[in-house]
């Protein structure tokens, strides 16, 4: 119960920090402290709830302030040719888009500008693919950023960890260094080569379904056709990879390891490695991340000898996700994923308590002899 209330306290702190002023947030924290002291028996639990409320509010304030400062820097230098050094994080090809090349870079420094935001991540949408790979360090020039007027799109970028997006025909750059090994580059290369090999072995429609359901990505062909068909029948959400896919994968591998009679500790390490490789070689989503964190928390409960409860695991998962990225709270994918899971977990917990009370009542019932 405490973990569930702590998650709601953190959510309340994030919401107050995003909506109310600092003085009003302090008044709400005082109100929560008074209510918790009157309702809860243990005073330590009151302090824990207050701590998570303050942690949520503080985390959102610092997270939002850092991105707003970086975004304001680009707004102040809009329509100016920027030059500096950057590090390539990711490169993705988006088929069917006007700007098919999406390049994610981390700005290391700007030339001849004061107040440069530190370690700013931006997205570049280009028409022509540059000869760059993840991990490369480059020197760019002539990069022009436009003013952003859509606040909802700006918040979406903040949620994704991106400060701004720049659309350009090409980028003028000079590669400075390329490390002999980059973990990110290795993961992307393995993912692309694996998908290319698998799609060659399948029909186009089967490849599109496999890419969508099991890898969390979009196949180059037939994805729009499948989406229109699923939309007609109202089951387009079936194309989204959910946490159930993670549980199915773990269940299949766990059954296989049981038949091999592998010791429990070693089998858990193998499952952790399999899930880690699956995470690195696929496209992640909030439901996929939720399932991975929940499974890890479940294993931690088993390891320390505590009974894992669904509500406790979900509350811990919520706290980890929101304290890492508080902007997730305001988007529909997080709300649906965690909200529906919370409703199912609450129903399961109520059913479990009801079943236990019936069993205890039957055991305590005196036996009568006729």
GUNU-837955 format. One line per 3 residues: number of its first residue (from 1); for each residue x, z, y of N, C-alpha, C. Coordinates in steps of 0.05 Angstrom, whole numbers, always signed. Layout:
! GUNU-837955
NUM) X/Z/Y/X/Z/Y/X/Z/Y | ...
END
This chain:
! GUNU-837955
1) +17/+0/-24/+0/+0/+0/+17/+0/+25 | +40/+15/+24/+57/+17/+48/+69/-10/+54 | +79/-24/+34/+91/-50/+39/+70/-70/+50
4) +46/-69/+40/+25/-87/+51/+19/-81/+80 | +17/-55/+87/+13/-47/+115/+37/-54/+133 | +61/-52/+121/+85/-59/+136/+85/-89/+143
7) +76/-106/+124/+75/-134/+130/+55/-140/+153 | +32/-126/+152/+13/-130/+174/+23/-119/+200 | +38/-98/+200/+50/-87/+224/+70/-107/+236
10) +86/-120/+219/+105/-140/+228/+90/-164/+240 | +68/-172/+227/+52/-194/+238/+40/-187/+265 | +30/-162/+267/+19/-153/+293/+40/-153/+315
13) +65/-144/+308/+86/-144/+328/+93/-172/+338 | +94/-192/+319/+99/-219/+327/+77/-230/+344 | +52/-225/+336/+30/-235/+352/+29/-223/+380
16) +34/-197/+382/+33/-184/+409/+56/-195/+426 | +80/-198/+414/+102/-208/+430/+97/-237/+440 | +83/-253/+424/+78/-281/+432/+54/-284/+451
19) +36/-264/+452/+11/-267/+468/+11/-248/+492 | +19/-223/+488/+17/-202/+508/+43/-199/+523 | +41/-185/+545/+64/-178/+561/+79/-155/+548
22) +102/-148/+558/+118/-127/+547/+104/-100/+550 | +91/-95/+573/+77/-69/+576/+53/-67/+558 | +39/-88/+554/+16/-88/+536/+25/-84/+507
25) +48/-96/+500/+58/-93/+473/+66/-64/+468 | +77/-51/+488/+84/-22/+485/+59/-5/+482 | +38/-12/+496/+13/+3/+493/+1/-1/+465
28) +3/-25/+455/-7/-30/+428/+9/-14/+407 | +36/-13/+411/+52/+3/+392/+45/+32/+393 | +39/+43/+417/+31/+71/+419/+4/+75/+406
31) -14/+56/+409/-40/+58/+396/-37/+58/+365 | -20/+40/+355/-15/+39/+326/-3/+65/+316 | +15/+77/+331/+27/+102/+323/+6/+125/+322
34) -12/+126/+341/-32/+147/+341/-51/+143/+317 | -60/+118/+313/-79/+113/+290/-66/+119/+264 | -41/+111/+260/-27/+116/+235/-22/+146/+230
37) -17/+161/+252/-14/+190/+249/-40/+204/+241 | -62/+193/+250/-88/+204/+243/-98/+196/+216 | -89/+172/+207/-100/+161/+182/-82/+167/+158
40) -55/+164/+161/-37/+168/+139/-29/+197/+137 | -24/+206/+113/-17/+233/+108/+12/+238/+113 | +29/+220/+105/+58/+223/+108/+66/+212/+135
43) +80/+229/+150/+90/+221/+177/+112/+200/+175 | +127/+201/+153/+148/+181/+150/+137/+152/+149 | +113/+150/+136/+100/+124/+134/+92/+113/+162
46) +85/+131/+180/+78/+123/+207/+102/+112/+221 | +125/+124/+218/+149/+114/+230/+157/+87/+219 | +153/+84/+193/+159/+58/+180/+142/+36/+191
49) +116/+41/+194/+98/+20/+206/+106/+14/+234 | +112/+34/+250/+121/+30/+277/+146/+14/+278 | +165/+20/+259/+190/+5/+258/+186/-24/+253
52) +168/-31/+234/+164/-59/+228/+149/-73/+250 | +131/-59/+265/+118/-71/+288/+139/-78/+309 | +157/-59/+315/+177/-64/+335/+196/-86/+325
55) +203/-86/+299/+221/-107/+289/+209/-135/+291 | +183/-137/+286/+170/-163/+289/+170/-173/+318 | +163/-154/+336/+162/-161/+364/+190/-168/+375
58) +210/-153/+367/+237/-158/+376/+248/-184/+365 | +242/-189/+339/+252/-214/+327/+240/-238/+340 | +214/-238/+346/+202/-261/+359/+213/-265/+387
61) +217/-243/+401/+227/-245/+429/+255/-257/+429 | +273/-248/+412/+300/-259/+412/+301/-288/+401 | +285/-293/+381/+284/-320/+370/+273/-340/+390
64) +251/-333/+403/+239/-351/+423/+257/-354/+447 | +270/-332/+456/+287/-334/+480/+311/-352/+475 | +323/-351/+451/+346/-368/+445/+338/-398/+445
67) +315/-405/+434/+307/-433/+433/+297/-442/+461 | +284/-424/+475/+274/-432/+501/+298/-437/+520 | +319/-421/+518/+342/-426/+535/+356/-452/+529
70) +358/-459/+503/+370/-484/+495/+352/-508/+504 | +326/-505/+500/+307/-526/+508/+308/-530/+538 | +310/-508/+553/+311/-511/+582/+336/-525/+592
73) +358/-522/+577/+382/-536/+584/+378/-566/+582 | +364/-575/+561/+359/-604/+558/+339/-614/+579 | +320/-596/+586/+301/-604/+606/+314/-607/+634
76) +334/-590/+639/+348/-592/+665/+366/-616/+666 | +375/-625/+643/+393/-648/+643/+379/-673/+631 | +353/-674/+635/+338/-697/+624/+346/-723/+639
79) +346/-745/+625/+353/-772/+636/+381/-773/+646 | +398/-756/+635/+427/-757/+642/+442/-764/+616 | +463/-779/+620/+480/-787/+597/+498/-763/+589
82) +493/-752/+565/+508/-729/+556/+530/-738/+536 | +552/-724/+537/+574/-729/+519/+586/-702/+510 | +597/-702/+485/+608/-678/+474/+615/-681/+445
85) +617/-659/+431/+624/-659/+403/+601/-647/+387 | +598/-656/+362/+576/-646/+345/+584/-647/+316 | +569/-634/+299/+573/-633/+271/+548/-643/+257
88) +551/-662/+239/+528/-674/+224/+519/-655/+203 | +493/-648/+203/+481/-630/+184/+467/-645/+162 | +451/-665/+170/+434/-679/+150/+429/-707/+160
91) +424/-725/+142/+417/-752/+148/+395/-761/+128 | +373/-771/+139/+350/-778/+122/+339/-805/+131 | +331/-821/+111/+318/-847/+116/+288/-844/+113
94) +273/-850/+134/+244/-848/+134/+232/-877/+133 | +223/-884/+110/+213/-912/+107/+185/-914/+120 | +182/-937/+133/+156/-942/+146/+154/-931/+174
97) +175/-919/+185/+175/-908/+212/+188/-927/+232 | +180/-924/+257/+192/-941/+277/+222/-935/+280 | +229/-910/+279/+257/-902/+279/+264/-891/+251
100) +274/-908/+233/+276/-900/+205/+299/-880/+199 | +318/-878/+216/+341/-861/+211/+338/-834/+226 | +338/-812/+211/+336/-785/+223/+362/-771/+219
103) +376/-766/+240/+402/-753/+239/+400/-725/+252 | +407/-704/+237/+406/-677/+247/+435/-668/+253 | +440/-661/+278/+467/-653/+286/+467/-626/+300
106) +489/-612/+298/+493/-586/+312/+512/-591/+334 | +503/-587/+359/+520/-591/+382/+541/-568/+383 | +566/-576/+384/+588/-557/+386/+595/-552/+416
109) +596/-573/+432/+602/-569/+460/+594/-594/+475 | +589/-591/+501/+584/-613/+519/+607/-616/+539 | +613/-640/+547/+635/-644/+565/+626/-641/+594
112) +641/-627/+610/+637/-625/+639/+610/-614/+646 | +600/-595/+630/+575/-582/+636/+578/-552/+633 | +566/-537/+651/+567/-508/+649/+541/-498/+636
115) +543/-475/+624/+520/-463/+612/+511/-478/+587 | +530/-489/+572/+523/-503/+547/+512/-484/+526 | +489/-488/+515/+479/-471/+494/+496/-472/+469
118) +501/-450/+457/+519/-449/+434/+504/-457/+409 | +516/-474/+393/+506/-482/+367/+477/-490/+368 | +471/-511/+383/+445/-522/+386/+441/-544/+366
121) +418/-544/+351/+412/-564/+331/+391/-582/+342 | +396/-609/+341/+377/-629/+351/+374/-650/+330 | +353/-665/+333/+347/-688/+315/+350/-714/+331
124) +363/-733/+319/+367/-760/+330/+352/-780/+313 | +333/-794/+325/+318/-815/+311/+329/-842/+320 | +341/-857/+301/+356/-881/+308/+344/-905/+293
127) +350/-929/+304/+342/-953/+291/+362/-963/+271 | +388/-958/+276/+409/-967/+259/+424/-944/+247 | +430/-945/+221/+443/-924/+207/+472/-922/+215
130) +482/-899/+225/+510/-897/+231/+527/-891/+206 | +553/-896/+208/+571/-891/+186/+580/-862/+186 | +561/-844/+183/+566/-816/+183/+554/-803/+158
133) +566/-781/+150/+557/-765/+128/+555/-736/+136 | +539/-720/+122/+537/-691/+128/+564/-678/+126 | +571/-662/+145/+597/-649/+146/+617/-662/+165
136) +611/-687/+174/+628/-701/+193/+627/-688/+221 | +650/-688/+234/+651/-679/+262/+656/-704/+279 | +640/-707/+300/+641/-731/+316/+641/-724/+346
139) +650/-744/+361/+650/-743/+390/+630/-764/+400 | +610/-756/+414/+589/-775/+423/+589/-777/+453 | +577/-799/+463/+574/-803/+491/+549/-820/+496
142) +538/-818/+521/+515/-834/+529/+489/-825/+515 | +487/-800/+507/+463/-790/+494/+443/-781/+516 | +420/-793/+517/+400/-788/+538/+376/-774/+526
145) +369/-751/+538/+346/-735/+529/+324/-738/+549 | +300/-741/+540/+276/-743/+558/+262/-716/+559 | +246/-712/+579/+231/-687/+582/+209/-686/+561
148) +205/-662/+550/+184/-657/+530/+160/-646/+544 | +137/-659/+542/+112/-650/+554/+93/-638/+534 | +97/-643/+509/+79/-634/+488/+89/-607/+478
151) +75/-585/+486/+84/-558/+479/+80/-553/+449 | +59/-564/+437/+55/-559/+408/+77/-572/+392 | +86/-596/+399/+108/-609/+385/+134/-593/+389
154) +137/-582/+413/+161/-566/+419/+161/-541/+401 | +138/-528/+397/+137/-505/+380/+142/-512/+351 | +132/-536/+343/+138/-545/+316/+168/-548/+312
157) +182/-560/+331/+211/-563/+329/+224/-536/+327 | +215/-516/+343/+227/-489/+342/+223/-477/+314 | +200/-482/+303/+195/-472/+276/+214/-484/+255
160) +221/-509/+259/+239/-522/+241/+268/-516/+247 | +273/-500/+268/+301/-494/+276/+314/-515/+293 | +297/-533/+305/+307/-555/+322/+300/-549/+351
163) +320/-555/+369/+315/-550/+397/+299/-573/+410 | +308/-597/+404/+295/-621/+415/+300/-645/+398 | +284/-666/+402/+287/-691/+387/+292/-713/+407
166) +311/-731/+400/+319/-753/+418/+315/-779/+402 | +301/-798/+415/+296/-824/+403/+314/-844/+417 | +330/-859/+402/+349/-878/+414/+353/-901/+394
169) +360/-924/+405/+366/-947/+388/+391/-943/+372 | +411/-931/+384/+436/-926/+370/+451/-903/+383 | +472/-894/+371/+488/-873/+382/+517/-882/+384
172) +529/-878/+407/+557/-885/+411/+574/-861/+404 | +591/-864/+384/+606/-841/+374/+633/-849/+364 | +649/-829/+359/+675/-832/+346/+679/-808/+327
175) +683/-815/+302/+686/-794/+282/+713/-780/+285 | +713/-754/+287/+737/-739/+291/+749/-730/+265 | +732/-719/+247/+742/-708/+222/+720/-710/+201
178) +729/-712/+176/+711/-711/+153/+724/-694/+132 | +712/-671/+125/+724/-654/+104/+724/-667/+77 | +744/-661/+60/+745/-673/+34/+722/-664/+16
181) +710/-641/+22/+687/-632/+7/+668/-617/+25 | +642/-624/+23/+621/-611/+39/+598/-604/+20 | +590/-579/+17/+568/-572/-1/+542/-587/+5
184) +536/-589/+31/+512/-603/+39/+513/-632/+32 | +536/-645/+37/+539/-673/+30/+537/-677/+0 | +548/-659/-16/+547/-661/-45/+518/-660/-54
187) +502/-641/-43/+475/-637/-51/+458/-662/-44 | +462/-673/-20/+447/-696/-12/+454/-720/-29 | +480/-723/-34/+488/-746/-51/+477/-744/-79
190) +478/-720/-91/+466/-717/-118/+436/-721/-118 | +423/-712/-97/+394/-715/-96/+386/-745/-93 | +400/-759/-76/+394/-787/-73/+401/-804/-98
193) +424/-798/-110/+431/-813/-134/+412/-807/-157 | +404/-782/-160/+386/-774/-181/+359/-788/-177 | +349/-787/-152/+323/-800/-147/+324/-830/-151
196) +346/-842/-143/+349/-871/-147/+349/-878/-176 | +363/-862/-192/+365/-868/-221/+337/-864/-234 | +323/-842/-227/+297/-837/-239/+276/-858/-231
199) +276/-865/-205/+257/-885/-196/+261/-912/-209 | +285/-918/-216/+290/-944/-230/+279/-944/-259 | +277/-920/-271/+266/-917/-298/+236/-915/-299
202) +223/-912/-276/+194/-909/-275/+181/-932/-261 | +155/-933/-265/+139/-952/-249/+137/-942/-221 | +131/-959/-201/+130/-950/-173/+110/-927/-169
205) +86/-929/-181/+66/-907/-177/+75/-881/-191 | +86/-884/-215/+96/-860/-228/+119/-847/-213 | +137/-864/-202/+158/-853/-186/+149/-839/-161
208) +128/-850/-148/+117/-837/-124/+104/-810/-131 | +90/-809/-154/+78/-783/-162/+100/-763/-169 | +121/-772/-183/+143/-754/-191/+157/-743/-166
211) +163/-761/-147/+177/-753/-123/+160/-733/-107 | +134/-737/-106/+117/-720/-89/+112/-693/-103 | +105/-694/-129/+96/-669/-142/+119/-651/-151
214) +142/-663/-159/+163/-647/-171/+187/-644/-152 | +191/-663/-134/+214/-661/-116/+207/-654/-88 | +182/-655/-81/+173/-648/-54/+179/-669/-33
217) +187/-693/-41/+193/-714/-22/+172/-737/-23 | +179/-759/-11/+161/-782/-10/+177/-806/-20 | +165/-819/-39/+177/-843/-50/+176/-866/-29
220) +195/-884/-30/+194/-906/-10/+170/-924/-11 | +159/-927/-35/+136/-945/-39/+113/-930/-52 | +89/-940/-47/+64/-931/-60/+56/-902/-52
223) +70/-889/-34/+62/-862/-26/+36/-864/-9 | +36/-882/+10/+12/-885/+27/-13/-893/+11 | -8/-910/-9/-31/-919/-26/-42/-895/-42
226) -24/-879/-54/-33/-855/-69/-47/-836/-50 | -36/-832/-27/-48/-813/-8/-76/-822/+0 | -80/-848/+5/-107/-857/+12/-127/-854/-11
229) -118/-858/-36/-135/-855/-59/-143/-825/-62 | -123/-807/-60/-129/-779/-63/-146/-769/-40 | -142/-780/-16/-158/-772/+7/-188/-780/+3
232) -192/-803/-9/-220/-813/-14/-235/-793/-31 | -221/-781/-51/-234/-762/-69/-232/-733/-59 | -219/-729/-37/-217/-702/-26/-197/-684/-41
235) -178/-695/-54/-158/-679/-69/-130/-686/-61 | -126/-692/-35/-100/-699/-25/-81/-676/-27 | -92/-651/-28/-74/-628/-30/-60/-626/-57
238) -70/-641/-77/-57/-641/-103/-30/-655/-101 | -25/-671/-81/+0/-685/-78/+22/-667/-67 | +15/-644/-57/+34/-625/-45/+45/-607/-67
241) +71/-604/-67/+84/-586/-87/+79/-557/-78 | +68/-541/-96/+61/-513/-89/+79/-495/-105 | +75/-469/-101/+90/-449/-116/+84/-449/-146
244) +61/-461/-154/+54/-462/-182/+75/-479/-197 | +85/-500/-184/+105/-517/-197/+130/-500/-204 | +138/-482/-187/+161/-465/-192/+156/-447/-216
247) +131/-435/-217/+125/-418/-240/+124/-434/-266 | +114/-458/-265/+113/-475/-289/+142/-481/-299 | +159/-488/-280/+187/-493/-287/+200/-469/-299
250) +197/-446/-287/+209/-421/-297/+197/-414/-324 | +171/-418/-328/+158/-412/-353/+168/-429/-376 | +172/-455/-370/+182/-473/-391/+211/-466/-399
253) +228/-461/-379/+255/-454/-385/+257/-427/-398 | +241/-408/-390/+241/-382/-403/+233/-383/-432 | +213/-399/-438/+205/-403/-466/+227/-416/-482
256) +241/-435/-471/+263/-449/-484/+286/-429/-489 | +292/-412/-470/+314/-392/-474/+306/-371/-494 | +281/-364/-496/+272/-344/-516/+276/-355/-544
259) +270/-380/-548/+274/-392/-574/+304/-394/-582 | +321/-396/-561/+350/-396/-567/+361/-368/-571 | +344/-347/-568/+353/-319/-572/+376/-312/-555
262) +375/-320/-530/+396/-312/-510/+389/-285/-499 | +409/-267/-496/+403/-240/-485/+389/-242/-458 | +373/-221/-452/+356/-221/-428/+372/-225/-403
265) +394/-209/-400/+409/-211/-375/+421/-239/-370 | +432/-251/-392/+443/-278/-389/+421/-298/-383 | +398/-295/-396/+376/-314/-391/+366/-313/-362
268) +366/-289/-350/+358/-286/-322/+378/-299/-304 | +404/-297/-310/+424/-311/-294/+421/-341/-296 | +415/-351/-320/+412/-380/-324/+387/-389/-309
271) +365/-374/-309/+341/-381/-294/+347/-382/-264 | +363/-362/-255/+370/-362/-226/+386/-386/-218 | +405/-394/-236/+421/-418/-230/+404/-443/-230
274) +385/-445/-250/+368/-469/-251/+350/-471/-226 | +339/-448/-218/+322/-448/-194/+338/-455/-169 | +363/-445/-168/+380/-451/-145/+386/-480/-143
277) +393/-493/-166/+398/-522/-165/+373/-537/-159 | +351/-529/-169/+326/-542/-163/+319/-541/-133 | +325/-518/-121/+321/-515/-92/+340/-533/-76
280) +365/-535/-84/+384/-550/-69/+380/-580/-72 | +370/-589/-95/+367/-617/-100/+339/-628/-95 | +322/-613/-81/+295/-622/-75/+289/-616/-46
283) +266/-625/-36/+258/-620/-9/+240/-595/-9 | +247/-576/+7/+233/-550/+6/+210/-550/+25 | +190/-533/+19/+167/-528/+36/+162/-498/+37
286) +144/-489/+54/+139/-460/+57/+128/-448/+31 | +111/-462/+17/+100/-452/-8/+122/-451/-30 | +139/-470/-30/+161/-471/-49/+180/-447/-43
289) +187/-443/-18/+204/-421/-10/+191/-394/-17 | +165/-392/-12/+150/-367/-19/+152/-361/-49 | +149/-381/-66/+150/-377/-94/+178/-369/-103
292) +198/-381/-92/+226/-374/-99/+232/-345/-91 | +225/-337/-67/+230/-310/-58/+214/-290/-75 | +189/-296/-81/+172/-279/-97/+183/-275/-124
295) +193/-296/-137/+205/-293/-163/+230/-276/-162 | +246/-279/-142/+270/-263/-139/+263/-233/-135 | +243/-228/-119/+234/-200/-115/+223/-189/-142
298) +209/-205/-157/+198/-197/-183/+221/-189/-201 | +243/-205/-202/+265/-199/-219/+279/-173/-209 | +280/-168/-183/+292/-144/-173/+276/-119/-181
301) +249/-121/-181/+232/-99/-190/+238/-93/-220 | +240/-114/-236/+246/-111/-265/+273/-98/-269 | +293/-106/-253/+320/-96/-256/+322/-67/-250
304) +308/-57/-229/+310/-29/-221/+290/-12/-237 | +275/-24/-255/+257/-8/-271/+230/-1/-258 | +222/-16/-238/+196/-11/-225/+176/-31/-234
307) +150/-22/-235/+129/-40/-243/+123/-60/-220 | +127/-86/-225/+121/-106/-204/+92/-109/-199 | +83/-106/-173/+55/-110/-165/+54/-134/-147
310) +34/-150/-150/+32/-175/-135/+31/-171/-105 | +16/-151/-96/+13/-146/-67/+40/-137/-56 | +55/-120/-71/+81/-111/-61/+100/-135/-58
313) +101/-152/-79/+119/-175/-78/+111/-194/-55 | +85/-198/-52/+76/-216/-30/+83/-205/-3 | +80/-178/+0/+86/-166/+26/+116/-168/+32
316) +133/-163/+12/+162/-166/+16/+170/-195/+23 | +157/-214/+9/+162/-242/+15/+154/-249/+43 | +131/-239/+52/+122/-244/+79/+141/-233/+100
319) +151/-208/+95/+170/-196/+114/+196/-212/+115 | +206/-221/+92/+231/-237/+92/+227/-263/+107 | +205/-277/+103/+201/-303/+116/+197/-299/+146
322) +181/-280/+154/+175/-277/+183/+198/-265/+198 | +213/-247/+187/+237/-236/+201/+259/-257/+203 | +259/-276/+185/+278/-298/+187/+269/-319/+207
325) +243/-326/+207/+232/-346/+225/+204/-338/+234 | +201/-323/+256/+174/-313/+263/+155/-335/+272 | +165/-359/+279/+148/-381/+287/+131/-391/+264
328) +138/-385/+239/+122/-393/+216/+94/-382/+217 | +90/-360/+230/+64/-347/+231/+42/-364/+244 | +50/-381/+263/+30/-395/+279/+24/-423/+268
331) +32/-430/+244/+28/-456/+233/+11/-455/+208 | -5/-476/+204/-25/-476/+184/-14/-474/+156 | +9/-486/+151/+20/-486/+124/+26/-457/+115
334) +38/-441/+133/+43/-413/+127/+17/-397/+123 | -2/-402/+141/-27/-387/+140/-43/-392/+115 | -44/-418/+107/-59/-424/+82/-44/-415/+58
337) -18/-419/+57/-2/-411/+34/-3/-381/+29 | +3/-366/+50/+4/-337/+47/-24/-325/+47 | -42/-336/+63/-69/-325/+64/-84/-328/+38
340) -84/-351/+26/-98/-355/+0/-84/-338/-22 | -58/-337/-22/-44/-321/-42/-51/-291/-38 | -53/-282/-13/-60/-255/-8/-88/-248/-18
343) -107/-267/-13/-134/-263/-23/-135/-261/-53 | -121/-279/-67/-120/-277/-96/-106/-252/-106 | -85/-244/-93/-71/-219/-101/-88/-195/-96
346) -103/-195/-74/-121/-172/-68/-143/-170/-89 | -154/-193/-97/-175/-193/-118/-164/-184/-144 | -140/-193/-151/-127/-184/-176/-122/-155/-176
349) -113/-144/-153/-107/-115/-151/-133/-99/-154 | -154/-108/-140/-180/-94/-143/-190/-95/-171 | -188/-118/-184/-197/-120/-212/-180/-102/-230
352) -154/-100/-225/-136/-83/-241/-144/-54/-237 | -149/-45/-213/-156/-17/-208/-183/-11/-221 | -202/-30/-219/-228/-26/-232/-226/-24/-262
355) -210/-41/-274/-206/-40/-303/-192/-14/-311 | -173/-5/-296/-159/+20/-303/-178/+44/-300 | -195/+44/-280/-214/+67/-277/-234/+68/-300
358) -242/+44/-309/-261/+43/-332/-247/+53/-358 | -222/+45/-362/-207/+54/-385/-202/+84/-385 | -195/+95/-361/-189/+123/-359/-215/+139/-363
361) -237/+129/-352/-263/+142/-356/-271/+142/-386 | -266/+120/-400/-272/+120/-428/-255/+139/-445 | -230/+142/-437/-212/+160/-451/-220/+189/-446
364) -228/+196/-421/-236/+223/-415/-263/+231/-424 | -279/+211/-433/-306/+218/-442/-305/+234/-468 | -319/+256/-468/-318/+273/-492/-331/+259/-516
367) -320/+264/-539/-331/+252/-564/-353/+270/-575 | -375/+259/-580/-398/+275/-590/-403/+267/-619 | -408/+287/-636/-414/+282/-664/-444/+285/-669
370) -456/+265/-680/-484/+267/-686/-489/+282/-712
END
